[in-house]
């Protein structure tokens, strides 16, 4: 028997109130977390959507917090009547990476807790910022299986150490993982 379906929301007023509890801006380029989101991290590389392993890890982290659903909002808004916001049961997270009829693969998007505890912003620039309780971040990284320093090193090899350092300085001023020189 199939699980609950991802559901588009045409009037996301309540969802966007929760979004504003997690993020400081709805503009993807200025996306950062509210001070109440105390632990932060980065996933590299990510281009528009999380991969299957990252989705599996996110589902485990969400379940660890006792949540059974979350929200997705496009941070680059499509014109109405296109749906820009969805309610996603954790068991339907695979739709996020596999359903090409949904616009996640072409617009930056945010995945965030229905209770405002955590969030991810998936950039079109090959990275994803992550924020939430320490246990959420630890569970996410543990389930992904690749240490964040390894992600940073791999990203630096692919895109250059200087570019990687600039990206991390912008995302995490004063709190950088070590990155070698080009």
MOCORPE-V362120 format. One record per residue. RES is the residue in three letters. SS is DSSP state (~ for helix, > for strand, _ for the rest). PSI is psi as a letter, one per 20 degrees, with the letter a starting at -180 (999 if undefined). OMEGA is omega as a letter, one per 30 degrees, with the letter a starting at -180 (none if undefined). Layout:
res:RES ss:SS psi:PSI omega:OMEGA
res:RES ss:SS psi:PSI omega:OMEGA
//
This chain:
res:UNK ss:_ psi:p omega:a
res:UNK ss:_ psi:q omega:l
res:UNK ss:_ psi:a omega:l
res:UNK ss:_ psi:q omega:a
res:UNK ss:_ psi:q omega:l
res:UNK ss:_ psi:p omega:a
res:UNK ss:> psi:p omega:l
res:UNK ss:> psi:q omega:a
res:UNK ss:> psi:p omega:a
res:UNK ss:_ psi:h omega:l
res:UNK ss:_ psi:n omega:a
res:UNK ss:_ psi:k omega:a
res:UNK ss:~ psi:g omega:a
res:UNK ss:~ psi:g omega:l
res:UNK ss:~ psi:g omega:a
res:UNK ss:~ psi:h omega:l
res:UNK ss:~ psi:g omega:l
res:UNK ss:~ psi:g omega:l
res:UNK ss:~ psi:g omega:a
res:UNK ss:~ psi:i omega:l
res:UNK ss:~ psi:h omega:a
res:UNK ss:~ psi:g omega:a
res:UNK ss:> psi:q omega:a
res:UNK ss:_ psi:i omega:a
res:UNK ss:_ psi:q omega:l
res:UNK ss:_ psi:i omega:l
res:UNK ss:_ psi:o omega:a
res:UNK ss:~ psi:h omega:a
res:UNK ss:~ psi:h omega:l
res:UNK ss:~ psi:j omega:a
res:UNK ss:_ psi:o omega:l
res:UNK ss:_ psi:r omega:a
res:UNK ss:> psi:q omega:l
res:UNK ss:_ psi:q omega:l
res:UNK ss:_ psi:h omega:l
res:UNK ss:_ psi:i omega:l
res:UNK ss:_ psi:n omega:a
res:UNK ss:_ psi:h omega:a
res:UNK ss:> psi:p omega:a
res:UNK ss:> psi:q omega:l
res:UNK ss:> psi:a omega:a
res:UNK ss:> psi:q omega:l
res:UNK ss:> psi:p omega:a
res:UNK ss:> psi:q omega:f
res:UNK ss:_ psi:q omega:l
res:UNK ss:_ psi:p omega:l
res:UNK ss:_ psi:o omega:l
res:UNK ss:_ psi:g omega:l
res:UNK ss:_ psi:q omega:l
res:UNK ss:_ psi:q omega:l
res:UNK ss:_ psi:r omega:a
res:UNK ss:~ psi:g omega:l
res:UNK ss:~ psi:g omega:l
res:UNK ss:~ psi:h omega:l
res:UNK ss:~ psi:g omega:l
res:UNK ss:~ psi:g omega:l
res:UNK ss:~ psi:g omega:l
res:UNK ss:~ psi:g omega:l
res:UNK ss:~ psi:g omega:l
res:UNK ss:~ psi:g omega:a
res:UNK ss:~ psi:h omega:l
res:UNK ss:~ psi:g omega:l
res:UNK ss:~ psi:h omega:l
res:UNK ss:~ psi:h omega:l
res:UNK ss:_ psi:i omega:l
res:UNK ss:_ psi:j omega:a
res:UNK ss:_ psi:q omega:a
res:UNK ss:_ psi:j omega:l
res:UNK ss:> psi:r omega:l
res:UNK ss:> psi:r omega:a
res:UNK ss:> psi:q omega:l
res:UNK ss:> psi:p omega:l
res:UNK ss:> psi:p omega:l
res:UNK ss:> psi:p omega:l
res:UNK ss:_ psi:i omega:l
res:UNK ss:_ psi:o omega:a
res:UNK ss:_ psi:p omega:l
res:UNK ss:_ psi:q omega:a
res:UNK ss:_ psi:q omega:l
res:UNK ss:_ psi:q omega:g
res:UNK ss:_ psi:j omega:l
res:UNK ss:_ psi:p omega:l
res:UNK ss:_ psi:p omega:l
res:UNK ss:_ psi:i omega:a
res:UNK ss:> psi:q omega:a
res:UNK ss:> psi:q omega:l
res:UNK ss:> psi:p omega:a
res:UNK ss:> psi:o omega:l
res:UNK ss:> psi:q omega:a
res:UNK ss:~ psi:h omega:l
res:UNK ss:~ psi:i omega:l
res:UNK ss:~ psi:j omega:a
res:UNK ss:_ psi:h omega:l
res:UNK ss:~ psi:h omega:l
res:UNK ss:~ psi:h omega:a
res:UNK ss:~ psi:h omega:a
res:UNK ss:~ psi:i omega:a
res:UNK ss:~ psi:h omega:a
res:UNK ss:_ psi:n omega:a
res:UNK ss:_ psi:i omega:l
res:UNK ss:_ psi:i omega:l
res:UNK ss:_ psi:q omega:a
res:UNK ss:~ psi:j omega:a
res:UNK ss:~ psi:h omega:a
res:UNK ss:~ psi:i omega:a
res:UNK ss:_ psi:i omega:l
res:UNK ss:_ psi:q omega:l
res:UNK ss:_ psi:q omega:a
res:UNK ss:> psi:q omega:l
res:UNK ss:> psi:p omega:l
res:UNK ss:> psi:p omega:a
res:UNK ss:> psi:q omega:a
res:UNK ss:> psi:p omega:l
res:UNK ss:_ psi:i omega:l
res:UNK ss:_ psi:j omega:l
res:UNK ss:_ psi:j omega:a
res:UNK ss:_ psi:h omega:a
res:UNK ss:_ psi:r omega:l
res:UNK ss:> psi:q omega:l
res:UNK ss:> psi:p omega:l
res:UNK ss:> psi:o omega:a
res:UNK ss:> psi:o omega:a
res:UNK ss:_ psi:q omega:l
res:UNK ss:_ psi:i omega:a
res:UNK ss:_ psi:k omega:l
res:UNK ss:_ psi:k omega:l
res:UNK ss:> psi:r omega:l
res:UNK ss:> psi:p omega:l
res:UNK ss:> psi:q omega:a
res:UNK ss:> psi:p omega:l
res:UNK ss:> psi:q omega:l
res:UNK ss:> psi:a omega:l
res:UNK ss:_ psi:q omega:a
res:UNK ss:~ psi:g omega:a
res:UNK ss:~ psi:h omega:l
res:UNK ss:~ psi:g omega:a
res:UNK ss:~ psi:g omega:a
res:UNK ss:~ psi:g omega:l
res:UNK ss:~ psi:g omega:l
res:UNK ss:~ psi:g omega:a
res:UNK ss:~ psi:g omega:l
res:UNK ss:~ psi:g omega:a
res:UNK ss:~ psi:h omega:l
res:UNK ss:~ psi:h omega:l
res:UNK ss:_ psi:i omega:l
res:UNK ss:_ psi:o omega:l
res:UNK ss:_ psi:q omega:a
res:UNK ss:~ psi:h omega:l
res:UNK ss:~ psi:h omega:l
res:UNK ss:~ psi:g omega:l
res:UNK ss:~ psi:g omega:a
res:UNK ss:~ psi:g omega:l
res:UNK ss:~ psi:g omega:l
res:UNK ss:~ psi:g omega:l
res:UNK ss:~ psi:g omega:l
res:UNK ss:~ psi:h omega:l
res:UNK ss:~ psi:h omega:a
res:UNK ss:~ psi:h omega:a
res:UNK ss:~ psi:i omega:l
res:UNK ss:_ psi:p omega:a
res:UNK ss:~ psi:g omega:a
res:UNK ss:~ psi:g omega:l
res:UNK ss:~ psi:g omega:l
res:UNK ss:~ psi:g omega:l
res:UNK ss:~ psi:g omega:l
res:UNK ss:~ psi:g omega:l
res:UNK ss:~ psi:g omega:a
res:UNK ss:~ psi:h omega:l
res:UNK ss:~ psi:h omega:l
res:UNK ss:~ psi:g omega:a
res:UNK ss:~ psi:h omega:a
res:UNK ss:_ psi:m omega:a
res:UNK ss:_ psi:p omega:l
res:UNK ss:_ psi:j omega:a
res:UNK ss:_ psi:m omega:a
res:UNK ss:_ psi:q omega:l
res:UNK ss:_ psi:q omega:l
res:UNK ss:_ psi:p omega:l
res:UNK ss:_ psi:p omega:a
res:UNK ss:_ psi:r omega:l
res:UNK ss:_ psi:q omega:l
res:UNK ss:_ psi:999 omega:none
//
